[in-house]
Amino acid sequence: MKRLCLICGKQYQQVGRHVLLSHNTSLKEYYDQYINNSPKLCTVCGGQLKFKNIRDGYNKYCSHKCSIVINNPKPKNSIDIKCLVCEKIFQVKNSIKNRAKYCSLKCKYIDFQKRYSGDKNPFYGKGFIGELNPNWQGGKSFEPYNLEFNDKLKRMVRKRDNYTCQECGYTEKQLGYSLSVHHIDYNKNSNILDNLISLCKNCHGQTNWERDDWSKYFISKIRRFV
């Protein structure tokens, strides 16, 4: 079935970009001038709609939020709840009415920050710092690095590891920064290549817990480079 071009009157298999290009016009301009007869505004909020294609024209709604208003109305067996933070009215199922307090995660975080920050936190001032912390290792993290642990050595380790975090597999190009070089046995004075491994910031931060397990894990992993 051939279609009629409303600009030149000729029939084509499909009035697509290749046809409109010869008329020096775009799909959107063709639709607005020759096909569209209705206002291009969202039926919910009146916002500007985004053009989709000639067949479908413009999207019916300007956002997913407006689409939900029409396509997913108030669910059955639901009740209105007032948000504790912004006081917005939102709907929830009757079965969870006693647990629903916030209209969004943003409001939940704001309320938690107000209730549990500083001295309001039940763990505030309990002394989980320094020697009282269960992960205390005698202050190793405050020891200075050896002069051998320089930028040249770090570049050698990253090159050996193909500039890839040896735990999660993300590359420096994907992360957008240089990888950290981790001491497998946590001894800052042991700077041989077999004791160094490349890690991203996130994975490197996780190695502060259960150090013995991490050491054994990385030792087995580093053997493939030897």
N, C-alpha and C positions, 0 to 999 in steps of 0.2 A: 504493500500500500504506500503510494507516494504522498508526500505532504507538500502543501502549497506555501511558497515563500510569500509573505505578505508585503514584501518590499518591491520585488520585481514581477511577481505573479507567476513565476515558473514553478514547475513541480520537481521536487527532489525526493530521493529515498529518505532523507532525513535533513531537516533544517538545523545544521550544526555549526560549529565554529568555522569550518572550511567554506561554507556558503556565506555566512555573515561577514567573513573576512574580506570577501570580494566586494561587499557593500560598505566596507569600512565602518562597521558597527560591532558592538559587543553583544553577548547573549543577554546581559542585563538590560541594555538599551533597547534591544529588539523586543524583549518581553514588556518593558515599561510602555513603549510607544504603540505596540500593535496588539498585545494580548491582554495585559493587565487592565482591569476596569474597576478594581476595588482598592481601597486605601491600603498602603503598605505599613500598617501599624499593628502592634500586638493587641489582640482582642482583650487581654487581661489588664495590662498596665499602660497601654498606649505607646510603648517604646518602639524604636526603629527595628524593623525586621531585617534579617539577612537573606540575600538572594541565594537560591539553591540551584535551580536549573530551569530550562524552558518548560519541561513537562510538569514539574511540581511548583514552579514559580518561587514565591518567597516562603520561608518557614512560617508556620502558623503562630508560633510564639517566639518571643525574643530571648527566652532563657528556659532552662529546665525547671526552674522554680515556677514560672508562669504555666508551664505545661502541666505540672502536678496539680495546680489549682483546678484545671478543667478535667483532666484525665483520671486523676486520683482524688476524688472528693473525700469529704470526711468519712473515715471507715466506720463500719458497723460496730456497735457496742463500744463506742469511744466517748470520752468525756473531755471537757475543757480544763486545762491546767494553767496556772499562772506561773511564769518563770520567776524564780527567786531573785534573779539578778536584774534583767531588763524589764520584768513585769509584762512580757509579751504573752498573749494567750496562744497556746498550742494544744493540739489534740493527741491523746494517747489512748491505747486500748484500756478498757476497764480493768483488765487483769494486772496491769502494772501501775495503776494510779498512785499507789503508796510509795513507789520507787522513783517515779518521774518528778524531777525537780527543776530541770533546766531545758531550755528550748534548743540548745546547741552545745557543742563541746567548748566553744569559746566562753560561753557563760559559766560553764562548769569550772574551767580553769581559773576564771576571774574570782569566783567564789572560794575555791580552794586556796588561792593565793592570799586572799584576805583572812581566811580562817586559820591557815597553817604556816604563815610566814613568820620569821623571826622568833620571838619568845612565845608565840602562840603554838609553835610546833612542839608536840609532846617530847621530841628528842632534843630540843634546843637546850644547849648548855649541859648535856649529860656527860660530856667529856670523851667523846669518841674521836679524840685527836691525839696524835703522837703515840706515846707508849700505851695509852689506854685503848687504842684501836686494835682490834684482833688481827689486822694485817700488818702490824708494826714489824719492821725488819731491822731494828737497831739503827735507823737513820741512814740507810744506804742511799736513799734518793738525794740526800744533801751532800754526798761525797762528790768531789770534782772529777771530771773526765780526764783520762790520760791524754797527753799531747799527741799520742799516736792516733787517737780517735779524731781525725781531721776530715775536712771536706773531700780530700783525695781518696781516703779510705772508704768513705760513705758512697762516693760515686762508683768505686770498684764493686761494692756490695750490690748496689742497685742495678748495675750493668749485668752482673752475674745472675741476678734474679729477674732479668729481662724487664726491669722497671715495673714489676708487678707485685702487688701485695701477696705474700706467700700464705695468707690465711683465707682471704675472701676472693682473691683473683682479680681485683680491680687494678687497672693500670694507672700510671701517673697522668696519662692523657685524659682518661675518663674522670679522674679525681680533680685534676686541675692544680695539683701541688706535688712537691717532691716527697717521696716516701720516707718514713722514719726508719732508722737503722737500730735494731733492737739487739741487746746483749742477751744471748740465750741463757747463760748461767747467772745473769744479773750482776756479774763482776765487771765493773767499769774499767778495770785495768787489763782485762783479757780481751785484746783487740785482734786476735787472729780471725781469719775469714770464716773458719769453721764455727766460730762462736757468735757470728753476726748474721742477721737476717732482715729482709726488708718487709715492713708492715705499714699499712695505712694508719691514720691517726686513731680511727675507731678501734681497729684490732689491737693497736699498740696499747691503748688505754685499758683494754680488757686483761692484759697480761699482768696487771698489778694484783690480781687475785689468784690464789691457787698456783703459786709460782713453781712449785716442784712439778706439778702436772704439765704446765706449759713448757718447762725446760725439757722434760722427757719427750714431749710431743714434737718440739722443734728440732731436737737432736736427731730423731728418726727421720725428720723431713729434710734436714740439711745433708744427710748422707749421700743423696743422689748427686750432689755437686762435687763430692770428694773423689 
